């Protein structure tokens, strides 16, 4: 009768603990549909497209040979990248340790004793036991701990991929920033030379009585303003070079680079289907592994309610047989099995389970939020690219018209129908438009970088 009762109790426990053995599966409530907005259509949801530029190797996105060399250098030397690789190795070691927890632990514990009573002959006793302890995983405690550690290992790998993706896109972003600044320095240098010539002409005209000292002073002030902005641009170039050098884990120095006009960027951007974000984007995968870890932690909290079975044993040699000392030693064998069933633990087990469930729910909400944020970044990048394409067309038209305005104003000045102040205003407007065109071209490149990063590009 006792055996039947024990059997029924064990069967009931096994049935109630089925969930403990279930592996993590992505919750059905996680939704990635409709997270891309169409950048040109009034219908928000972007049409599905299986092509995804995030799956392309970074060499196909960033085709500048000098930039490729810098990215390879960064992947090899960047401190954050190296630290991420080491964290993966750490997690791998911990995973191996968790897998070995299924095996019994074995320890050798030799002991020796010398004893003498009231001057009698000293007796020598010894033991050479090998002690073994083995926890039988009846209710998934070790199973879930092992799965949790595997999740931590995967999480560290995805975190490394996230660092890799961010590093590649970060280097590209700084590199293109340098090319933008180089072009702006070039334009401003040319404009500064024009302004200096304007000052020389105005001074000659003043001597000839054709203009006033006030006009000359105004032209000199404009020339100084352009020269000052040139110094500011050169400072930004130096600081950007230094930032890129440090990112590559080397001392601040000059960065070898090409020009903005030489860059070739993808003309068509493809975002793929939203579901691909769940598999491709490393930080989203990190968020999912956090949820999986919380799931297994909850399972461990459930498993704590069930009995634990431990088997311990000792085997070895001893010459001590209670009050007798025998030589040579005899074989010593012991085996003990213990079953521990929690009954009352001051509410700790219930509290741990409630806390674990709450943490699992928080992890699920954070995972969904990470998906929404990823969709936002993809949508922002698509719209930025579309906007910058249109702005560049307007910029080119503006520069073309302002260049004509400068030419016409000079002609009118020579015929006496315009003042030199009008020439100055036209030239200042042209300079501003040229610098804006360069900045907008950089913004277009940045949109490509942002989209590639948002789609998880650059991962191995």
ChimeraX attribute file (.defattr): number of C-alpha atoms within 10 A of each C-alpha:
attribute: neighborCount
match mode: 1-to-1
recipient: residues
	/A:1	6
	/A:2	7
	/A:3	8
	/A:4	9
	/A:5	10
	/A:6	11
	/A:7	12
	/A:8	12
	/A:9	12
	/A:10	14
	/A:11	12
	/A:12	11
	/A:13	15
	/A:14	15
	/A:15	10
	/A:16	10
	/A:17	18
	/A:18	11
	/A:19	13
	/A:20	21
	/A:21	15
	/A:22	12
	/A:23	13
	/A:24	16
	/A:25	8
	/A:26	10
	/A:27	9
	/A:28	6
	/A:29	8
	/A:30	13
	/A:31	14
	/A:32	18
	/A:33	12
	/A:34	17
	/A:35	22
	/A:36	25
	/A:37	20
	/A:38	16
	/A:39	19
	/A:40	12
	/A:41	10
	/A:42	8
	/A:43	10
	/A:44	14
	/A:45	15
	/A:46	19
	/A:47	14
	/A:48	13
	/A:49	11
	/A:50	11
	/A:51	13
	/A:52	19
	/A:53	23
	/A:54	25
	/A:55	18
	/A:56	15
	/A:57	13
	/A:58	20
	/A:59	13
	/A:60	11
	/A:61	18
	/A:62	21
	/A:63	14
	/A:64	18
	/A:65	12
	/A:66	14
	/A:67	20
	/A:68	17
	/A:69	10
	/A:70	21
	/A:71	24
	/A:72	13
	/A:73	14
	/A:74	24
	/A:75	18
	/A:76	13
	/A:77	15
	/A:78	19
	/A:79	15
	/A:80	17
	/A:81	21
	/A:82	15
	/A:83	13
	/A:84	20
	/A:85	18
	/A:86	14
	/A:87	17
	/A:88	20
	/A:89	15
	/A:90	13
	/A:91	20
	/A:92	19
	/A:93	13
	/A:94	17
	/A:95	20
	/A:96	13
	/A:97	13
	/A:98	18
	/A:99	16
	/A:100	12
	/A:101	16
	/A:102	15
	/A:103	11
	/A:104	16
	/A:105	13
	/A:106	14
	/A:107	12
	/A:108	13
	/A:109	11
	/A:110	13
	/A:111	11
	/A:112	10
	/A:113	11
	/A:114	9
	/A:115	10
	/A:116	10
	/A:117	8
	/A:118	5
	/A:119	6
	/A:120	8
	/A:121	9
	/A:122	11
	/A:123	12
	/A:124	14
	/A:125	19
	/A:126	16
	/A:127	19
	/A:128	19
	/A:129	21
	/A:130	17
	/A:131	19
	/A:132	16
	/A:133	18
	/A:134	17
	/A:135	19
	/A:136	17
	/A:137	16
	/A:138	14
	/A:139	24
	/A:140	22
	/A:141	23
	/A:142	19
	/A:143	22
	/A:144	24
	/A:145	20
	/A:146	22
	/A:147	20
	/A:148	25
	/A:149	23
	/A:150	21
	/A:151	24
	/A:152	22
	/A:153	22
	/A:154	19
	/A:155	24
	/A:156	23
	/A:157	22
	/A:158	24
	/A:159	23
	/A:160	26
	/A:161	26
	/A:162	24
	/A:163	23
	/A:164	26
	/A:165	25
	/A:166	20
	/A:167	22
	/A:168	24
	/A:169	24
	/A:170	17
	/A:171	21
	/A:172	22
	/A:173	20
	/A:174	17
	/A:175	24
	/A:176	22
	/A:177	22
	/A:178	25
	/A:179	21
	/A:180	23
	/A:181	23
	/A:182	21
	/A:183	19
	/A:184	22
	/A:185	20
	/A:186	14
	/A:187	16
	/A:188	22
	/A:189	17
	/A:190	12
	/A:191	20
	/A:192	22
	/A:193	14
	/A:194	14
	/A:195	24
	/A:196	18
	/A:197	13
	/A:198	20
	/A:199	21
	/A:200	14
	/A:201	12
	/A:202	22
	/A:203	21
	/A:204	14
	/A:205	15
	/A:206	15
	/A:207	11
	/A:208	9
	/A:209	10
	/A:210	10
	/A:211	16
	/A:212	13
	/A:213	14
	/A:214	10
	/A:215	17
	/A:216	22
	/A:217	14
	/A:218	15
	/A:219	22
	/A:220	18
	/A:221	14
	/A:222	20
	/A:223	21
	/A:224	15
	/A:225	13
	/A:226	20
	/A:227	19
	/A:228	13
	/A:229	15
	/A:230	20
	/A:231	14
	/A:232	12
	/A:233	18
	/A:234	16
	/A:235	13
	/A:236	16
	/A:237	20
	/A:238	15
	/A:239	15
	/A:240	20
	/A:241	21
	/A:242	18
	/A:243	17
	/A:244	25
	/A:245	19
	/A:246	16
	/A:247	21
	/A:248	22
	/A:249	16
	/A:250	13
	/A:251	12
	/A:252	17
	/A:253	14
	/A:254	13
	/A:255	16
	/A:256	10
	/A:257	16
	/A:258	17
	/A:259	13
	/A:260	19
	/A:261	11
	/A:262	9
	/A:263	13
	/A:264	12
	/A:265	16
	/A:266	13
	/A:267	8
	/A:268	8
	/A:269	19
	/A:270	18
	/A:271	25
	/A:272	20
	/A:273	19
	/A:274	23
	/A:275	14
	/A:276	17
	/A:277	24
	/A:278	21
	/A:279	13
	/A:280	20
	/A:281	24
	/A:282	26
	/A:283	25
	/A:284	26
	/A:285	24
	/A:286	24
	/A:287	24
	/A:288	24
	/A:289	24
	/A:290	23
	/A:291	25
	/A:292	24
	/A:293	25
	/A:294	24
	/A:295	25
	/A:296	27
	/A:297	23
	/A:298	23
	/A:299	27
	/A:300	23
	/A:301	23
	/A:302	22
	/A:303	24
	/A:304	19
	/A:305	18
	/A:306	20
	/A:307	18
	/A:308	18
	/A:309	16
	/A:310	16
	/A:311	15
	/A:312	17
	/A:313	16
	/A:314	19
	/A:315	16
	/A:316	18
	/A:317	18
	/A:318	22
	/A:319	19
	/A:320	18
	/A:321	12
	/A:322	6
	/A:323	6
	/A:324	9
	/A:325	15
	/A:326	13
	/A:327	9
	/A:328	8
	/A:329	17
	/A:330	14
	/A:331	12
	/A:332	17
	/A:333	13
	/A:334	11
	/A:335	12
	/A:336	10
	/A:337	12
	/A:338	12
	/A:339	11
	/A:340	10
	/A:341	12
	/A:342	12
	/A:343	11
	/A:344	9
	/A:345	8
	/A:346	8
	/A:347	9
	/A:348	10
	/A:349	18
	/A:350	15
	/A:351	12
	/A:352	17
	/A:353	20
	/A:354	15
	/A:355	14
	/A:356	21
	/A:357	18
	/A:358	14
	/A:359	19
	/A:360	21
	/A:361	15
	/A:362	15
	/A:363	21
	/A:364	23
	/A:365	15
	/A:366	17
	/A:367	23
	/A:368	19
	/A:369	15
	/A:370	19
	/A:371	26
	/A:372	19
	/A:373	15
	/A:374	25
	/A:375	22
	/A:376	16
	/A:377	19
	/A:378	25
	/A:379	22
	/A:380	19
	/A:381	24
	/A:382	23
	/A:383	17
	/A:384	20
	/A:385	23
	/A:386	16
	/A:387	17
	/A:388	22
	/A:389	16
	/A:390	11
	/A:391	17
	/A:392	19
	/A:393	11
	/A:394	13
	/A:395	21
	/A:396	15
	/A:397	13
	/A:398	17
	/A:399	20
	/A:400	14
	/A:401	13
	/A:402	20
	/A:403	19
	/A:404	14
	/A:405	18
	/A:406	20
	/A:407	14
	/A:408	15
	/A:409	23
	/A:410	20
	/A:411	14
	/A:412	16
	/A:413	15
	/A:414	12
	/A:415	9
	/A:416	10
	/A:417	10
	/A:418	15
	/A:419	15
	/A:420	21
	/A:421	15
	/A:422	16
	/A:423	21
	/A:424	20
	/A:425	13
	/A:426	20
	/A:427	21
	/A:428	18
	/A:429	17
	/A:430	22
	/A:431	21
	/A:432	12
	/A:433	20
	/A:434	23
	/A:435	20
	/A:436	18
	/A:437	22
	/A:438	22
	/A:439	19
	/A:440	20
	/A:441	21
	/A:442	20
	/A:443	22
	/A:444	22
	/A:445	22
	/A:446	22
	/A:447	24
	/A:448	25
	/A:449	21
	/A:450	24
	/A:451	25
	/A:452	26
	/A:453	26
	/A:454	27
	/A:455	28
	/A:456	29
	/A:457	29
	/A:458	24
	/A:459	22
	/A:460	10
